[in-house]
Amino acid sequence: MDPGHRSVCRVCGDRLEYGTVPGRATCYFCGESHETETICRQGHFVCDRCRRAPAEEIISSYCRTTTETDPIAIARTLMNTPQVKMHGPEHHFLVPAVLLAAYYNVTGTPDLKMKKIEQARSRAELIKDGFCGSHGDCGAAVGTGIFVSLATGATPLSREEWRLSNLVTAKSLEAIAMHGGPRCCKRNAFLAILAAVDFVREHFGIEIPVRKPVTCGFSALNEECLTRDCLFYE
C-alpha cells in the first residue's frame, strides 16, 4: 500500500489504528512527543508537522534524531516517505545527511550531527536539479564530497582534507558512471553511499555498517529502470 495514504504508516506501511482516548507518542522522524489518537500496529507515530514537512525538512529531522548506524537503512526509511520522490534534487541532500548521521552515530559523537547536517543542507541546495545530465557530475556523488568535507573540516585552503573531499567525490562518481544511464536517483544514491562507506573504511579506519545485500524496491516507480541490469534490482 502507498505509505502516503492517511490510513497507512509512513514508516513501515502497516495500518494505522485510531483510538478514542488521546495518549502521548514520540514522532519517529523528529523525536518530539505529541498527544495523539493515531498510531500504527507496530508502534510508529508520525506527527502532523512531519507529515506536512518538505523533503529536506524530513531528511534533516530524521537524520538528527536517529540512532541508526547503517546509512542505507536510514536512506531507505527516508526514501519510503511521500516527500522523497522517485527522482529529485532532495537526493543531493539525502546522501550527505545519512552519511553524517551514520558516521557520528558510529563514532559516538551524535551531538555533532545537528550543525553538520544543517551545513550539508545549505551546501546541497546549490546543486541544481538534473545536474547529472547537464554538468556531468551527479549530485549524489557531490553529496559524498560534502560529507567528507564536513567530517574533516575541509576548506579551499586545506591540504589533506581538500584531497580527501575531492577524492571521495571522484570515487563515488566513478561508481555511478560505470553503471551507466539513464539517471536513477535511488541507484545513484545507493552507489554513492556504498562508495563513501568503503572510502571511510580505507582512509579513516572507521567501519560504518551496511546490512547487505542492498536491494531497491522502487523499480515499479521508475519508467527508466534498468531492471535486471541494475545490481540493486529486487
N, C-alpha and C positions, 0 to 999 in steps of 0.2 A: 504493500500500500504506500501511497505517497506520504512521506514524512511531513509534508507541508500542510496536510489536512488537519483541521482542528480536532478531530477525534483520534488522531494518531500521534504517538510520542515522537518528537523531533530528534531524540537521542537514539532510541533502539527500534522504532517503528511499531512497537506494541500498542495495544489500545489504551486510551485514557479512561480512567474511572472517575466519575463525578459523584462526590459526596454531598451531603446536605448540611454537614457541620464543618465550618472552616477550621483548618489546622495550619500549623506553620511548616514550611518546607524550604530547603535550600536549593536555589537555582543551580542546575548542572553547569551552566555556562559562566555566569558572573559570580557565583558563590554567595550571593546575598540571600538573606532569609525573608520570606514573604508569607503572608496569610493567603491560603488558597483552599479551594474545594476540589481541585483537579490535580490528579497525579496518575502516572502510568502504572501498569500492573507490576513493573519491575522496580518501581520506586523513584523514577525520574520525574523531575519537575522543572519546567522552563517558565520563567517569569514573563509577564506581558512586555516588559521593556526589551528583553532579549528576543521575543517573538517578532517585535517590530523593528529591531535594530538592523542597520545595513550590514553588508558582508564584513567590511573592515572592522566594524564595532564588535560583531560577534566573534571574529577571529581574535581580536585584541583581548576581549573579556575572558574567553576560554583559555587562551594561552597564558594569561597572567595567573589564573587560579588553578589550573590543572596540576596534579602531581604526577601525571603520566610521564614516563621516560622514553617511550617509543614514539619518535616523530611521525612515523607512518600512521600509527594508531590515532595520534592527535589530528593529523591531516584528514583521515577518513571520517572521524567524528564531525569535523567542520564541513567536509565535502557533502555529507548527508543532510546538512541543513538547507532549507529552501533558499537562503540568502546567497549561498555559493553556487553559482550556475555551472553548467557543464563546461563552458568556456568563459573566460573573462579576466580582466586585469586584477581581480581580487586575489588570484593565484600568485601574483608578484609579491604580495604581502604575506600570503599564507605560508610560502616556503620559508622565509627567514623567521617568521613568528614561531612556527612549530619547531624549527631547529633551535632557536634561542630557548624556548620553553624546555625542550628535552635536555639541552646542554646544561642549563643552570639547575635543573632538577637532578641530573646525574651527578654534577659536581657539588651538590649540597649547598648551593647559594641561590635559592629561589627568590630571595629578597632583591636580587639584582635584575630580575626579569622585567619589572614594570617599566622602568626607564628605557631599557634596551628595546623592548617591544614597541614602545611609542616612537622611538627614534627610527626603528625599522619601518614603521608605518609611514612616517614622514618621507623617508627616502624612497620607499616603494611607490609612492604616489607620483613620482617623477617619471616612472616607466609607463609609457603610453600603451593603450590597447593595440593589439596587433603588432607589437614590437618585433616579434619573431620573424614576421614576413617582411616588414618594411625596413628593419635595421639589421637583420641577420644576427640577432642576439636575443635569445629567448629570455623573457622576464623571469622565468623560474631559475635560470642559471644566474642571472644578475642577483636574484634573491639570495643565492648561496654566498655571493661576494659580500652582500650586505651583512649577512650573518657573521662571517669571519671578520669583517671589518669591525663590527660592533664587539664581538667577543675578544678581539685582540687590541682594540683601541686604535685602529689604524687611522692615519691622516695622509693627505697628499705628500707630506714630508717624512713619513715613516720609512724605515728601510725593510726590516724583516716582515713587519705587519702588512706593509704595502704589497710585498711579494706574495705573501700567503693569500691575501684577499683576491688578488688578480689570478693567482694560480688555481684557486678553488673554482672561480668562475670559468676558467678555461677547461678544467676537468669536467665540470657539470655540462658545459656547452658541448664538449666533445661527445659525451654520453648521449645527449639529446640528439645531436646531429647524426650520429652513427645509426640511430634508429629511424631516421628519415621522417618525411612529412606524410600527409598533411598534419597541421597542428592538432594536438590534443592536449589541453591544459592539464588533464588528470595524468596522462602518461608522462608528460614533461615534468610535472611536479614530483611524481614518484622517482623518476630518474635523477632529478636534481637533488632530492633529499638523500637518496641512497649514495650518490657520489659524494655528498658532503659528509655523510656518516663515515665512509671509507677514508676520506681526507682527514677528518678529525682523529681517527684511529692512527693513521700513519704519521701525521705531523704533530699532534698534540699528545698522543699516547692515551687518549680517553676513549673508552668504549661506550658508545651510545647504542643501546639495544634496539634491534628490529626483529619483530616476531615474523620470520619468513615462513612460507613464501608470501610474497606480496601479490595480491590479486586485485583487479579493478572493480568490477561490478557496476560500471557506468556505461557499458557498451550500448545498451538499448537507447541511451540518451544522445549518442554521438553518431550522426549520419555519416561521418568520415572515418569511423572506427576501422582499424586495420584487422580487426578480429584475430584470427589465428597467427597473423604476422606480428602481433604485439605480445611481448613477453609477459604482460600483465593480464592478458585476456583470460577470463574465467570460464 
